[in-house]
Structure formats: C-alpha cells, structure tokens
Amino acid sequence: MEEMRSLLSQALRHNEKTQVSQLRTAVADLAVQKELIPRDPSPGSQRLLPNLYAPFLDELWGLIIEGVVVPGWDDDGNGAWPFLRVTEYGKRCVESGEVTPHDPEGFLDALGRVRPLDAVEQRFVRQSLDAYRRGLPPCSSSENKRKSVTWHEQPVE
C-alpha cells in the first residue's frame, strides 16, 4: 500500500508515545476513514489486514532509521520495543502539518497540486526523496564533482 507512509505520519501526529499495536490500530482507523481498506465487521478495534502488516512494519522501521521515531519511551521499563516515541526531529516533521520527504506520496501529491508532474518527473522526484531519506550525498552537485575520483585521477582540492 503506497499510502502506508502517509498513514503512519498522520497517526504519529496524535500518538507521540505509543506502542506498535496502538499505532497499527491508528493506521487501520485512518485507512478505513480514507476508504483504503474495508471496515472490520468484528467487534473491537479496527485491525490492519494481515497482508498490510509487513508493509506497516517496513515503513515503521524506515521512520526509525530516518530518526523520526525511536524504540522506547524512557528508562522506567518502557525503554525498548514495542514502545515507540517520536523524536524531537520527528515532532517537527509531524506537528508542522506540512509534507516532508519522510512521506513521499504526500510530498508528490503536494508537488502535483503546484504543477502536474509527468511520469519521468515523478520517477526522478521519488528517487531524490529516497536518496534524501537514506542520507545519500547529492551525486550531481558541483562540490561532489570536484571531489570525485576516477580510477586514474587524484582528487581535486
């Protein structure tokens, strides 16, 4: 589900300290509200469909790696998985209400409202967002070109 990252970002706005199971329920509730999944007819909390649990965990771990969320609340017995806390950086990202590179689909939607993007532009923006989220250096900057080295050259300082 492409919207999983957006759903997680929205759920984290209201759940700065949570557990994985509570966050999963919040994401499922949002997905039902947006008509992305059917409402669970059984009594109790809305559940994320089993086929969406792996994408949920994949995106959650992506946010952990990107420093938006960390496992654990504090040192009083809740300092590890399954407890989660939004970092100070993550708070700035989710509380602003603005789109961030941590929500690529939301970012593309917002960019598309400014000016529609063709398929090639969408692909390049997705690749750029992915590189940003992974902390990769910009490969086309003049600074990197000056410092780049081929097999037969010495770096230019």
PyRosetta script that sets phi, psi and omega in degrees:
from pyrosetta import init, pose_from_sequence

init()
pose = pose_from_sequence("MEEMRSLLSQALRHNEKTQVSQLRTAVADLAVQKELIPRDPSPGSQRLLPNLYAPFLDELWGLIIEGVVVPGWDDDGNGAWPFLRVTEYGKRCVESGEVTPHDPEGFLDALGRVRPLDAVEQRFVRQSLDAYRRGLPPCSSSENKRKSVTWHEQPVE")
pose.set_psi(1, 115.6)
pose.set_omega(1, -178.0)
pose.set_phi(2, -63.0)
pose.set_psi(2, -27.7)
pose.set_omega(2, -175.7)
pose.set_phi(3, -80.8)
pose.set_psi(3, -2.9)
pose.set_omega(3, -174.2)
pose.set_phi(4, -57.0)
pose.set_psi(4, -43.8)
pose.set_omega(4, -178.9)
pose.set_phi(5, -62.2)
pose.set_psi(5, -42.8)
pose.set_omega(5, 178.7)
pose.set_phi(6, -64.3)
pose.set_psi(6, -42.6)
pose.set_omega(6, 179.1)
pose.set_phi(7, -62.7)
pose.set_psi(7, -42.3)
pose.set_omega(7, 177.6)
pose.set_phi(8, -62.2)
pose.set_psi(8, -44.2)
pose.set_omega(8, 179.7)
pose.set_phi(9, -59.9)
pose.set_psi(9, -44.1)
pose.set_omega(9, 179.4)
pose.set_phi(10, -65.7)
pose.set_psi(10, -42.3)
pose.set_omega(10, -179.8)
pose.set_phi(11, -64.2)
pose.set_psi(11, -36.1)
pose.set_omega(11, -178.9)
pose.set_phi(12, -69.7)
pose.set_psi(12, -23.0)
pose.set_omega(12, 177.4)
pose.set_phi(13, -59.3)
pose.set_psi(13, -31.8)
pose.set_omega(13, -175.6)
pose.set_phi(14, -108.5)
pose.set_psi(14, 2.5)
pose.set_omega(14, -176.3)
pose.set_phi(15, -138.8)
pose.set_psi(15, 70.2)
pose.set_omega(15, -177.6)
pose.set_phi(16, -68.7)
pose.set_psi(16, -30.4)
pose.set_omega(16, 172.3)
pose.set_phi(17, -123.8)
pose.set_psi(17, 122.4)
pose.set_omega(17, -174.4)
pose.set_phi(18, -154.8)
pose.set_psi(18, 179.7)
pose.set_omega(18, 171.5)
pose.set_phi(19, -116.7)
pose.set_psi(19, 159.9)
pose.set_omega(19, -178.1)
pose.set_phi(20, -55.6)
pose.set_psi(20, -44.3)
pose.set_omega(20, -177.7)
pose.set_phi(21, -64.1)
pose.set_psi(21, -39.3)
pose.set_omega(21, 178.8)
pose.set_phi(22, -68.0)
pose.set_psi(22, -39.5)
pose.set_omega(22, 178.7)
pose.set_phi(23, -65.9)
pose.set_psi(23, -39.9)
pose.set_omega(23, 177.9)
pose.set_phi(24, -60.8)
pose.set_psi(24, -41.9)
pose.set_omega(24, 178.2)
pose.set_phi(25, -65.8)
pose.set_psi(25, -41.8)
pose.set_omega(25, 179.0)
pose.set_phi(26, -62.7)
pose.set_psi(26, -40.2)
pose.set_omega(26, 177.5)
pose.set_phi(27, -64.8)
pose.set_psi(27, -42.3)
pose.set_omega(27, 178.8)
pose.set_phi(28, -62.4)
pose.set_psi(28, -42.2)
pose.set_omega(28, 178.2)
pose.set_phi(29, -60.4)
pose.set_psi(29, -44.1)
pose.set_omega(29, 178.6)
pose.set_phi(30, -64.2)
pose.set_psi(30, -40.6)
pose.set_omega(30, 179.8)
pose.set_phi(31, -63.4)
pose.set_psi(31, -37.1)
pose.set_omega(31, 176.5)
pose.set_phi(32, -67.7)
pose.set_psi(32, -44.4)
pose.set_omega(32, 179.3)
pose.set_phi(33, -58.2)
pose.set_psi(33, -37.3)
pose.set_omega(33, -179.1)
pose.set_phi(34, -88.2)
pose.set_psi(34, 4.8)
pose.set_omega(34, 178.8)
pose.set_phi(35, 59.2)
pose.set_psi(35, 36.3)
pose.set_omega(35, 176.7)
pose.set_phi(36, -89.6)
pose.set_psi(36, -26.6)
pose.set_omega(36, 175.4)
pose.set_phi(37, -135.6)
pose.set_psi(37, 156.8)
pose.set_omega(37, 178.3)
pose.set_phi(38, -75.1)
pose.set_psi(38, 154.3)
pose.set_omega(38, 176.6)
pose.set_phi(39, -68.4)
pose.set_psi(39, 139.2)
pose.set_omega(39, 177.8)
pose.set_phi(40, -74.4)
pose.set_psi(40, 119.9)
pose.set_omega(40, -176.7)
pose.set_phi(41, -74.9)
pose.set_psi(41, -15.7)
pose.set_omega(41, -178.8)
pose.set_phi(42, -74.8)
pose.set_psi(42, 153.0)
pose.set_omega(42, -179.5)
pose.set_phi(43, -68.4)
pose.set_psi(43, 156.2)
pose.set_omega(43, 179.3)
pose.set_phi(44, 104.0)
pose.set_psi(44, -163.2)
pose.set_omega(44, -176.9)
pose.set_phi(45, -69.7)
pose.set_psi(45, 150.6)
pose.set_omega(45, 173.5)
pose.set_phi(46, -65.1)
pose.set_psi(46, 136.9)
pose.set_omega(46, -179.8)
pose.set_phi(47, -112.8)
pose.set_psi(47, 146.6)
pose.set_omega(47, 174.2)
pose.set_phi(48, -75.1)
pose.set_psi(48, 133.8)
pose.set_omega(48, -179.6)
pose.set_phi(49, -58.0)
pose.set_psi(49, 143.1)
pose.set_omega(49, -177.3)
pose.set_phi(50, -53.8)
pose.set_psi(50, -36.0)
pose.set_omega(50, -179.3)
pose.set_phi(51, -72.3)
pose.set_psi(51, -8.8)
pose.set_omega(51, 178.9)
pose.set_phi(52, -103.7)
pose.set_psi(52, -3.7)
pose.set_omega(52, -178.6)
pose.set_phi(53, -68.6)
pose.set_psi(53, -41.6)
pose.set_omega(53, 178.6)
pose.set_phi(54, -63.3)
pose.set_psi(54, -46.9)
pose.set_omega(54, 175.9)
pose.set_phi(55, -60.5)
pose.set_psi(55, -35.8)
pose.set_omega(55, 176.6)
pose.set_phi(56, -59.0)
pose.set_psi(56, -50.5)
pose.set_omega(56, -179.7)
pose.set_phi(57, -65.2)
pose.set_psi(57, -39.1)
pose.set_omega(57, 178.4)
pose.set_phi(58, -58.8)
pose.set_psi(58, -47.5)
pose.set_omega(58, -178.7)
pose.set_phi(59, -70.5)
pose.set_psi(59, -36.7)
pose.set_omega(59, 177.8)
pose.set_phi(60, -62.5)
pose.set_psi(60, -45.5)
pose.set_omega(60, 178.5)
pose.set_phi(61, -66.2)
pose.set_psi(61, -32.0)
pose.set_omega(61, 173.9)
pose.set_phi(62, -59.9)
pose.set_psi(62, -43.5)
pose.set_omega(62, 178.5)
pose.set_phi(63, -67.2)
pose.set_psi(63, -31.6)
pose.set_omega(63, 175.9)
pose.set_phi(64, -67.1)
pose.set_psi(64, -47.1)
pose.set_omega(64, -179.8)
pose.set_phi(65, -61.7)
pose.set_psi(65, -35.1)
pose.set_omega(65, -178.8)
pose.set_phi(66, -80.6)
pose.set_psi(66, -2.7)
pose.set_omega(66, 176.4)
pose.set_phi(67, 82.1)
pose.set_psi(67, 15.1)
pose.set_omega(67, 178.8)
pose.set_phi(68, -82.8)
pose.set_psi(68, -36.5)
pose.set_omega(68, -178.2)
pose.set_phi(69, -132.1)
pose.set_psi(69, 148.4)
pose.set_omega(69, 173.7)
pose.set_phi(70, -131.0)
pose.set_psi(70, 149.5)
pose.set_omega(70, 173.5)
pose.set_phi(71, -68.1)
pose.set_psi(71, 140.6)
pose.set_omega(71, 175.9)
pose.set_phi(72, 95.7)
pose.set_psi(72, 149.0)
pose.set_omega(72, 176.9)
pose.set_phi(73, -100.9)
pose.set_psi(73, -50.1)
pose.set_omega(73, -172.2)
pose.set_phi(74, -158.9)
pose.set_psi(74, -167.0)
pose.set_omega(74, -179.8)
pose.set_phi(75, -95.7)
pose.set_psi(75, 3.8)
pose.set_omega(75, -176.3)
pose.set_phi(76, -93.3)
pose.set_psi(76, 48.5)
pose.set_omega(76, 176.7)
pose.set_phi(77, 89.3)
pose.set_psi(77, -5.2)
pose.set_omega(77, 179.5)
pose.set_phi(78, -117.7)
pose.set_psi(78, 30.2)
pose.set_omega(78, -171.8)
pose.set_phi(79, -89.4)
pose.set_psi(79, 13.1)
pose.set_omega(79, -177.4)
pose.set_phi(80, -147.8)
pose.set_psi(80, -179.8)
pose.set_omega(80, 175.0)
pose.set_phi(81, -54.6)
pose.set_psi(81, 139.9)
pose.set_omega(81, 11.6)
pose.set_phi(82, -93.7)
pose.set_psi(82, 10.4)
pose.set_omega(82, 178.8)
pose.set_phi(83, -78.6)
pose.set_psi(83, 142.0)
pose.set_omega(83, -177.9)
pose.set_phi(84, -132.1)
pose.set_psi(84, 148.7)
pose.set_omega(84, 177.2)
pose.set_phi(85, -138.3)
pose.set_psi(85, 137.5)
pose.set_omega(85, 174.6)
pose.set_phi(86, -76.3)
pose.set_psi(86, 130.0)
pose.set_omega(86, 179.5)
pose.set_phi(87, -72.3)
pose.set_psi(87, 169.9)
pose.set_omega(87, 175.8)
pose.set_phi(88, -59.5)
pose.set_psi(88, -42.9)
pose.set_omega(88, 176.2)
pose.set_phi(89, -61.2)
pose.set_psi(89, -45.2)
pose.set_omega(89, 179.3)
pose.set_phi(90, -60.8)
pose.set_psi(90, -37.9)
pose.set_omega(90, 177.8)
pose.set_phi(91, -60.2)
pose.set_psi(91, -44.1)
pose.set_omega(91, 178.9)
pose.set_phi(92, -61.8)
pose.set_psi(92, -36.4)
pose.set_omega(92, -179.6)
pose.set_phi(93, -69.6)
pose.set_psi(93, -49.8)
pose.set_omega(93, -173.0)
pose.set_phi(94, -82.8)
pose.set_psi(94, -29.5)
pose.set_omega(94, -178.1)
pose.set_phi(95, -78.6)
pose.set_psi(95, -23.2)
pose.set_omega(95, -177.9)
pose.set_phi(96, -64.4)
pose.set_psi(96, -26.2)
pose.set_omega(96, -177.0)
pose.set_phi(97, 76.0)
pose.set_psi(97, -1.9)
pose.set_omega(97, 178.6)
pose.set_phi(98, -91.1)
pose.set_psi(98, 159.3)
pose.set_omega(98, 177.1)
pose.set_phi(99, -75.0)
pose.set_psi(99, 146.7)
pose.set_omega(99, 178.9)
pose.set_phi(100, -131.0)
pose.set_psi(100, 166.2)
pose.set_omega(100, 176.4)
pose.set_phi(101, -62.9)
pose.set_psi(101, -14.9)
pose.set_omega(101, 178.7)
pose.set_phi(102, -75.9)
pose.set_psi(102, -8.6)
pose.set_omega(102, 176.4)
pose.set_phi(103, -125.9)
pose.set_psi(103, 79.4)
pose.set_omega(103, -173.6)
pose.set_phi(104, -59.4)
pose.set_psi(104, -39.2)
pose.set_omega(104, -179.5)
pose.set_phi(105, -66.8)
pose.set_psi(105, -42.4)
pose.set_omega(105, 176.5)
pose.set_phi(106, -63.4)
pose.set_psi(106, -39.1)
pose.set_omega(106, 178.9)
pose.set_phi(107, -63.2)
pose.set_psi(107, -46.5)
pose.set_omega(107, 179.1)
pose.set_phi(108, -64.1)
pose.set_psi(108, -40.2)
pose.set_omega(108, 177.8)
pose.set_phi(109, -60.9)
pose.set_psi(109, -45.5)
pose.set_omega(109, -179.8)
pose.set_phi(110, -64.5)
pose.set_psi(110, -42.1)
pose.set_omega(110, 178.7)
pose.set_phi(111, -64.1)
pose.set_psi(111, -39.5)
pose.set_omega(111, 178.6)
pose.set_phi(112, -65.6)
pose.set_psi(112, -25.4)
pose.set_omega(112, 176.4)
pose.set_phi(113, -73.9)
pose.set_psi(113, -26.6)
pose.set_omega(113, 176.9)
pose.set_phi(114, -75.6)
pose.set_psi(114, -47.5)
pose.set_omega(114, 177.8)
pose.set_phi(115, -156.6)
pose.set_psi(115, 128.1)
pose.set_omega(115, 179.4)
pose.set_phi(116, -58.0)
pose.set_psi(116, 138.9)
pose.set_omega(116, 179.8)
pose.set_phi(117, -104.5)
pose.set_psi(117, 139.3)
pose.set_omega(117, 174.5)
pose.set_phi(118, -80.8)
pose.set_psi(118, 176.7)
pose.set_omega(118, -174.6)
pose.set_phi(119, -61.5)
pose.set_psi(119, -38.6)
pose.set_omega(119, -179.6)
pose.set_phi(120, -67.5)
pose.set_psi(120, -45.0)
pose.set_omega(120, 178.6)
pose.set_phi(121, -61.7)
pose.set_psi(121, -42.0)
pose.set_omega(121, 178.1)
pose.set_phi(122, -60.4)
pose.set_psi(122, -42.8)
pose.set_omega(122, 179.6)
pose.set_phi(123, -61.8)
pose.set_psi(123, -45.2)
pose.set_omega(123, -179.3)
pose.set_phi(124, -67.9)
pose.set_psi(124, -37.9)
pose.set_omega(124, 177.4)
pose.set_phi(125, -65.2)
pose.set_psi(125, -43.7)
pose.set_omega(125, 177.1)
pose.set_phi(126, -58.3)
pose.set_psi(126, -45.1)
pose.set_omega(126, 179.9)
pose.set_phi(127, -63.7)
pose.set_psi(127, -40.6)
pose.set_omega(127, 179.0)
pose.set_phi(128, -65.2)
pose.set_psi(128, -42.9)
pose.set_omega(128, 178.6)
pose.set_phi(129, -63.9)
pose.set_psi(129, -41.1)
pose.set_omega(129, 178.6)
pose.set_phi(130, -63.0)
pose.set_psi(130, -43.3)
pose.set_omega(130, 178.5)
pose.set_phi(131, -63.2)
pose.set_psi(131, -41.9)
pose.set_omega(131, 178.6)
pose.set_phi(132, -61.6)
pose.set_psi(132, -48.0)
pose.set_omega(132, -177.5)
pose.set_phi(133, -64.8)
pose.set_psi(133, -27.1)
pose.set_omega(133, 179.2)
pose.set_phi(134, -91.2)
pose.set_psi(134, -1.4)
pose.set_omega(134, 177.7)
pose.set_phi(135, 74.0)
pose.set_psi(135, 24.8)
pose.set_omega(135, 179.9)
pose.set_phi(136, -77.6)
pose.set_psi(136, 144.9)
pose.set_omega(136, 179.4)
pose.set_phi(137, -72.1)
pose.set_psi(137, 150.8)
pose.set_omega(137, 176.6)
pose.set_phi(138, -67.9)
pose.set_psi(138, 119.3)
pose.set_omega(138, -172.9)
pose.set_phi(139, -81.8)
pose.set_psi(139, -13.9)
pose.set_omega(139, -176.6)
pose.set_phi(140, -105.1)
pose.set_psi(140, 4.9)
pose.set_omega(140, -177.7)
pose.set_phi(141, -72.9)
pose.set_psi(141, 151.1)
pose.set_omega(141, -179.6)
pose.set_phi(142, -64.8)
pose.set_psi(142, -32.6)
pose.set_omega(142, 178.3)
pose.set_phi(143, -60.6)
pose.set_psi(143, -45.6)
pose.set_omega(143, 180.0)
pose.set_phi(144, -69.4)
pose.set_psi(144, -33.3)
pose.set_omega(144, 178.8)
pose.set_phi(145, -65.4)
pose.set_psi(145, -39.3)
pose.set_omega(145, 179.3)
pose.set_phi(146, -66.4)
pose.set_psi(146, -33.2)
pose.set_omega(146, -176.6)
pose.set_phi(147, -94.0)
pose.set_psi(147, -6.1)
pose.set_omega(147, -177.5)
pose.set_phi(148, -72.0)
pose.set_psi(148, 151.3)
pose.set_omega(148, -176.8)
pose.set_phi(149, -129.5)
pose.set_psi(149, 131.9)
pose.set_omega(149, 170.7)
pose.set_phi(150, -95.9)
pose.set_psi(150, 178.3)
pose.set_omega(150, -174.6)
pose.set_phi(151, -62.3)
pose.set_psi(151, -22.4)
pose.set_omega(151, -175.9)
pose.set_phi(152, -113.3)
pose.set_psi(152, 3.4)
pose.set_omega(152, -176.1)
pose.set_phi(153, -112.9)
pose.set_psi(153, 158.0)
pose.set_omega(153, 170.9)
pose.set_phi(154, -97.4)
pose.set_psi(154, 152.9)
pose.set_omega(154, 178.9)
pose.set_phi(155, -62.0)
pose.set_psi(155, 144.6)
pose.set_omega(155, 176.9)
pose.set_phi(156, -93.5)
pose.set_psi(156, 125.5)
pose.set_omega(156, 179.9)
pose.set_phi(157, -105.1)
pose.dump_pdb("model.pdb")
